[in-house]
Amino acid sequence: MFVFDDKVSFNSKLIAQIICFVAYFPILDEPIPILLAAIMGLQHAFAMVGGLITPPLVVFKFSICGFPFCPSLQAYAVSAALITSGICSIINIMKIPIPGTKYFIGSGILSVMGTSFTFLPIFEIAINQMKEDGIEGTAAYGKMIGTSAVCALLELLFSVMPSKVLKKTFPPIVSSITVILIGVALTGTGMKYWGGGVVCAEMGWRNHGKKSVITSLKESCLLPVNY
């Protein structure tokens, strides 16, 4: 809270009000002003949509299709990610009880379920390896989806295990290192996108397309071809 006297200028009051608005940290269960709630909700919505569409877009654009790209499959992947996220988010928020047990489907917390950047390095590496072995990109993607579905059964098993068992199985030193390695694996991908994209760094753009297309791609690359 700021207290002003008559000697404080109007500009100082305005700056102080802006500081209060920006540095607002509500306590638990405190009512949030409508304007602030709308701004925070809009900010979260933009971040949420970006996080949902980026992983499938990156996988289809640079790993599955490559150059030339496949807009129809990219649109399909983004639409599937948004629809699946909406359905799973509703189930997670509703916290549906499982009859005859003490377990629930969902957490009951207002949170969004969706795609994860955790699987992005794994998908890129595995799909590229299968393509090198002669498997088509879409078929390689189907194999990865099937593998993910099988691995999801292991996550279901973990969800019904006691928390004490999980903490002993995955101590903080293990889980923290895993999260750090995920970020490290994504750093190289981010640098390639910043430097002109994976097309410039990995896909041998000199061997594709017409000369005019090649020239425009070459001029847009900040990284060398063999980066």
C-alpha positions as CSV (number, residue, x, y, z in Angstrom):
1,M,0.0,0.0,0.0
2,F,1.2,3.5,-0.9
3,V,0.3,6.6,1.1
4,F,0.5,10.0,-0.6
5,D,0.4,13.6,0.5
6,D,-0.4,16.7,-1.4
7,K,3.2,17.3,-2.3
8,V,3.4,14.1,-4.4
9,S,2.9,14.8,-8.1
10,F,0.2,13.1,-10.2
11,N,2.9,11.3,-12.3
12,S,4.4,9.8,-9.1
13,K,1.0,8.5,-8.0
14,L,0.4,7.0,-11.4
15,I,3.8,5.2,-11.5
16,A,3.2,3.9,-8.0
17,Q,-0.2,2.5,-9.0
18,I,1.3,0.8,-12.0
19,I,4.0,-0.7,-9.8
20,C,1.2,-2.0,-7.4
21,F,-0.6,-3.5,-10.4
22,V,2.4,-5.2,-11.9
23,A,3.8,-6.4,-8.6
24,Y,0.5,-7.8,-7.3
25,F,0.9,-11.1,-5.5
26,P,-2.5,-12.4,-4.2
27,I,-2.6,-14.6,-1.1
28,L,-4.5,-17.9,-1.0
29,D,-8.2,-17.6,-1.7
30,E,-8.0,-13.8,-2.1
31,P,-10.5,-12.4,-4.6
32,I,-8.7,-11.0,-7.7
33,P,-10.0,-7.8,-9.4
34,I,-11.9,-8.5,-12.6
35,L,-9.4,-6.6,-14.8
36,L,-6.4,-8.3,-13.4
37,A,-8.1,-11.7,-13.6
38,A,-8.9,-11.1,-17.3
39,I,-5.4,-10.0,-18.1
40,M,-3.8,-13.0,-16.3
41,G,-6.3,-15.4,-17.9
42,L,-5.6,-14.0,-21.4
43,Q,-1.8,-14.3,-20.8
44,H,-2.3,-17.9,-19.7
45,A,-4.5,-18.7,-22.7
46,F,-1.8,-17.4,-25.1
47,A,0.9,-19.4,-23.3
48,M,-1.3,-22.5,-23.2
49,V,-2.2,-22.5,-26.9
50,G,1.5,-21.9,-27.9
51,G,2.6,-24.8,-25.7
52,L,-0.1,-27.1,-27.2
53,I,0.5,-26.5,-30.9
54,T,4.3,-26.2,-30.9
55,P,5.3,-29.9,-30.2
56,P,3.1,-31.5,-32.9
57,L,3.9,-28.7,-35.3
58,V,7.7,-29.1,-34.8
59,V,7.5,-32.9,-35.1
60,F,5.5,-32.9,-38.3
61,K,7.2,-30.0,-40.0
62,F,10.8,-31.0,-39.4
63,S,10.9,-34.7,-38.5
64,I,8.0,-36.4,-40.3
65,C,7.6,-34.4,-43.5
66,G,10.8,-32.4,-43.9
67,F,11.3,-30.3,-47.0
68,P,8.9,-29.9,-48.8
69,F,6.6,-29.5,-45.9
70,C,3.1,-31.0,-45.5
71,P,0.5,-28.3,-44.4
72,S,-2.4,-30.8,-44.3
73,L,-0.7,-33.2,-41.9
74,Q,0.5,-30.2,-39.8
75,A,-3.1,-28.9,-39.5
76,Y,-4.3,-32.4,-38.6
77,A,-1.7,-32.7,-35.8
78,V,-2.5,-29.3,-34.4
79,S,-6.2,-30.0,-34.5
80,A,-5.8,-33.4,-32.8
81,A,-3.7,-31.8,-30.1
82,L,-6.2,-29.1,-29.3
83,I,-9.2,-31.5,-29.3
84,T,-7.5,-34.1,-27.2
85,S,-6.3,-31.4,-24.8
86,G,-9.8,-30.0,-24.4
87,I,-11.4,-33.5,-23.7
88,C,-8.6,-34.5,-21.2
89,S,-8.7,-31.1,-19.4
90,I,-12.5,-31.5,-18.8
91,I,-12.0,-35.0,-17.4
92,N,-9.1,-33.9,-15.3
93,I,-11.0,-30.9,-13.8
94,M,-14.2,-33.0,-13.1
95,K,-12.2,-35.6,-11.1
96,I,-14.5,-38.5,-12.0
97,P,-14.6,-41.2,-9.2
98,I,-13.9,-44.8,-10.1
99,P,-16.8,-46.9,-8.7
100,G,-15.9,-49.3,-5.9
101,T,-12.5,-47.7,-5.3
102,K,-11.0,-44.7,-3.6
103,Y,-9.3,-43.5,-6.8
104,F,-10.4,-40.8,-9.2
105,I,-9.8,-40.0,-12.9
106,G,-8.4,-36.5,-12.8
107,S,-7.0,-34.3,-10.1
108,G,-9.9,-31.9,-9.7
109,I,-7.5,-29.0,-10.2
110,L,-8.1,-26.2,-12.8
111,S,-5.3,-27.2,-15.0
112,V,-4.8,-27.9,-18.7
113,M,-3.8,-31.3,-20.0
114,G,-2.0,-31.3,-23.3
115,T,1.1,-32.0,-25.3
116,S,4.5,-31.9,-23.6
117,F,8.0,-30.8,-24.8
118,T,9.4,-33.7,-22.8
119,F,8.9,-36.1,-25.6
120,L,10.1,-33.7,-28.4
121,P,13.8,-34.8,-28.4
122,I,12.8,-38.5,-28.2
123,F,10.4,-38.2,-31.1
124,E,12.8,-36.3,-33.3
125,I,15.7,-38.7,-32.7
126,A,13.6,-41.9,-33.0
127,I,11.7,-40.7,-36.2
128,N,14.9,-39.6,-37.9
129,Q,16.6,-42.9,-37.1
130,M,13.6,-44.9,-38.5
131,K,13.6,-42.7,-41.6
132,E,17.3,-43.4,-42.2
133,D,16.4,-47.1,-42.0
134,G,13.9,-46.6,-44.9
135,I,10.7,-46.2,-42.9
136,E,8.3,-43.5,-44.2
137,G,7.8,-40.5,-41.9
138,T,4.1,-41.1,-41.2
139,A,4.7,-44.8,-40.5
140,A,7.5,-43.8,-38.1
141,Y,5.1,-41.4,-36.4
142,G,2.6,-44.2,-36.0
143,K,5.2,-46.5,-34.4
144,M,6.0,-43.7,-31.9
145,I,2.3,-43.2,-31.1
146,G,2.0,-47.0,-30.4
147,T,5.1,-47.0,-28.2
148,S,3.7,-44.0,-26.3
149,A,0.4,-45.8,-25.7
150,V,2.2,-48.8,-24.3
151,C,4.3,-46.7,-22.1
152,A,1.2,-44.9,-20.8
153,L,0.2,-48.2,-19.1
154,L,3.3,-47.8,-16.9
155,E,2.2,-44.3,-15.9
156,L,-1.2,-45.7,-15.0
157,L,0.6,-48.2,-12.7
158,F,2.5,-45.3,-11.1
159,S,-0.7,-43.4,-10.5
160,V,-2.0,-46.0,-8.1
161,M,1.2,-46.6,-6.2
162,P,1.7,-45.0,-2.8
163,S,3.6,-41.7,-2.7
164,K,6.3,-43.2,-0.4
165,V,7.1,-45.9,-3.0
166,L,7.3,-43.3,-5.7
167,K,9.7,-41.1,-3.7
168,K,12.0,-44.1,-3.0
169,T,11.9,-45.2,-6.6
170,F,12.4,-41.7,-8.0
171,P,14.4,-39.7,-5.5
172,P,14.8,-35.9,-6.1
173,I,18.4,-36.4,-7.4
174,V,17.1,-38.6,-10.1
175,S,14.1,-36.6,-11.1
176,S,16.0,-33.3,-11.0
177,I,18.8,-34.5,-13.3
178,T,16.2,-35.9,-15.7
179,V,14.5,-32.5,-16.0
180,I,17.8,-30.8,-16.5
181,L,18.8,-33.2,-19.3
182,I,15.5,-32.5,-21.0
183,G,16.3,-28.8,-21.1
184,V,19.8,-29.5,-22.3
185,A,18.5,-31.7,-25.1
186,L,16.1,-29.0,-26.3
187,T,18.8,-26.3,-26.2
188,G,20.4,-27.5,-29.4
189,T,17.0,-27.6,-31.2
190,G,16.2,-24.0,-30.0
191,M,19.6,-22.7,-31.3
192,K,18.9,-24.3,-34.7
193,Y,15.5,-22.7,-35.0
194,W,17.0,-19.4,-34.0
195,G,19.7,-19.7,-36.6
196,G,17.3,-20.3,-39.5
197,G,15.7,-23.6,-38.7
198,V,16.4,-27.2,-38.8
199,V,16.0,-27.0,-42.6
200,C,19.3,-25.1,-42.7
201,A,21.1,-27.1,-40.1
202,E,20.1,-30.7,-40.9
203,M,18.1,-31.3,-44.0
204,G,20.6,-30.6,-46.8
205,W,18.5,-27.9,-48.4
206,R,21.1,-27.6,-51.2
207,N,19.8,-30.9,-52.7
208,H,16.1,-29.9,-52.7
209,G,13.9,-27.6,-54.8
210,K,14.6,-25.1,-57.4
211,K,17.6,-22.8,-57.5
212,S,15.5,-19.7,-56.4
213,V,14.1,-21.6,-53.4
214,I,17.6,-22.8,-52.5
215,T,19.0,-19.3,-52.7
216,S,16.3,-17.8,-50.5
217,L,16.8,-20.6,-47.9
218,K,20.6,-20.1,-48.0
219,E,20.3,-16.4,-47.4
220,S,18.0,-16.9,-44.4
221,C,20.4,-19.3,-42.6
222,L,22.6,-17.9,-39.9
223,L,24.1,-21.3,-39.1
224,P,26.4,-23.4,-41.4
225,V,24.9,-26.4,-43.1
226,N,27.0,-28.9,-41.1
227,Y,26.1,-27.3,-37.7
